[in-house]
Amino acid sequence: MGKARAGSARKAGGRSPAGRPPRESGGRGRGAEGPELGLSPLGAQRQRWLQFQQRQRLTCEEAARLLLDTYEFRGLVKHTGGCHCGAIRFEVWASTDLHVFNCNCSICTKKQNRHFIVPASHFKLLKGADNITTYTFNTRQAQHTFCKTCGVQSFYTPRSNPDGYGIAPHCLDEGTVRSTTLEEINGKEWEKAVKEHKTIRSMSKP
């Protein structure tokens, strides 16, 4: 739903300059444990934290992320997915029950662009940043990102929600979706449809 031209996508977990792809998460080296990692304020829990890290074979960053995921995304599940050839892989935190939009605008009709919307902070590109290209047209606000190899659009940046992502439910791996609710949206009259919709803009808010 929206508009799009050729370029690249955006940065995961936040906003980057328009047309730049999401940055994929990289590997993390195992740093030294100690006060330099900010463990000294943990007080009596410091040794317990270190033992937890060692048992789980986690870096300090990985342990912190596990804690954040548990509480920040409470009530959500981690879905994984990607394009057809596997060059692009991502993870996204969302409900097990997905609210999917079926837009009838010119481009969404051509490529059957059914999608659900999430905040940018709930999305992470795992691999394939260099294999993403972007199509834009008309207002050039929507970023229609797709794989250079297989041509599949597994996620994109909707014009309605430039601070989030539209995720293709059919590009998710099996096993984490319980149900989908399909809502038709009249993208042929985009401005009117989005103005009258009571919730679509808020779906990309954390």
C-alpha positions, 0 to 999 in steps of 0.5 A: 500500500503506498508509493515507490523507485529503485534504491535500497531499504532502511535500517532495522530497529530505527530510522535511517536515511530514506532509501537505505536498507535495514542494517543486518545484525552482525556477530558479537565477540565475547568481551571480558567480564567485569566492571567495564561492562557495567556489572559493578552496579549489580551489587549482590546480583553481579555473581549470579549474572556472571554465572547465568552468562557462563551457563548459557554461553552468552555475551553481556549483550546477548544476555541483556537482549534476552532480558529485554525480549522477555519483558519488552515484547511480553505477549508477543512471539518471535516470528522468523521469515525471509525471501524465497531464495534465502538471501534475506532473513529477518525476525519480527515480534508480533502477535500469534494472531495477525491482522493482515491488510489486503490493499487494492491500490495499483501496486498491491493488486499487481503483487498481491501485497498482503501485510501486517504492520509492526513498529520498526523496533520489533523488526530485525534484519538478520541477513541480506542487507546487500541483497535488497533493492527498493522500488518507489513511485508517485509520492515515493514515500513507500519503500517497496523492498525486495530481494535482488535474486528471487524478487520476493518482497518479504517486508516493506515500508508502507506509506501509511506507516513510514515509522514501521514495517509491513510484513508479508505473512506468507513469508514467515516460517511455519509454526508461530502463527495461530490465526489471521484476520484479513481486512480489505482496505481501499488503496484506490482512494488511499488518502480517504481510506487512511484518514478514516481508518481508526487504527492503522497509523498506531500499528507502527507505534511501539 
